[in-house]
Amino acid sequence: MPETTAHVPPELSDLHCYTETEGVITTTMFDIPGYKVVRVLGTVYGLTVRSRNIAASLGMVLKSFVGGELRWFTNMLYSARNDAISRVVAETKGRGGNAIICLRFESGDMGGFAHCSAYGTAAIIEKIDPTVEPPPQLLA
């Protein structure tokens, strides 16, 4: 059986690659095989802005001389992404939706601050093909 969640190397186990979506199906595709869109609820957004820790930033400058991954920044970006997903899911649920179609992410720098946004189309979907298995994100 194929792996249903992303593999996280042990040294990065504090980086939560998987975000709980509370039953909301999220996809970057334009459709969800085996489901039909019953109602489109509009565009939903989840935004977060993070400040960089000055002490960590100085440590990262020193680390950049030797090269390698800047784990503190990686962790910050994972955390920002997870917050953005949680917020877009909350907005979808608040509108009565059970899916986000065409989920996209943007991230960048705002004068020393890191921002991350998640956006997509909130929808109400229903299963039309009983042979389709639930998306892996919904499996326990």
C-alpha positions, 0 to 999 in steps of 0.5 A: 500500500502506498504511503498516505502522508509525506515522509518527514526525515527524523531530523526535521520531525518538528516540521509538520508537513501535514496540516489537519483539514478537519474533513475539508478536502483540499486539492491543487487540481481543478476537480476532484475525481469521483466528486462533483461540485454542487455549489461554489462558495467563492474565493477563500484566503488564509494569510499570515505574516511572521517576524524573524527572530533577531538572534536566529537571524544572526545565527543564520547569517553565520550558518550561511557562510558554511552552507546547508539548510537554515532549519530555523527559517525552514521551520518558520516557513512550515509554521506559516504555511500551516497557519495559512492552511488552517485559516483557509480551511476555517473560512471554507467551513465558515461558509459551509463548504467541504472542499477547497479546489485550486488551492495555491500558496504564495510566500515572500519577504516584506521588508524583513517579515515573511508572509505566506498566503493560501487561497483557493475556491471554497465549494460544496462537493458530493461523491458521485463514484462510490468506488473512489477512496477517500483522499489520503488527508482524510484517512485516520 
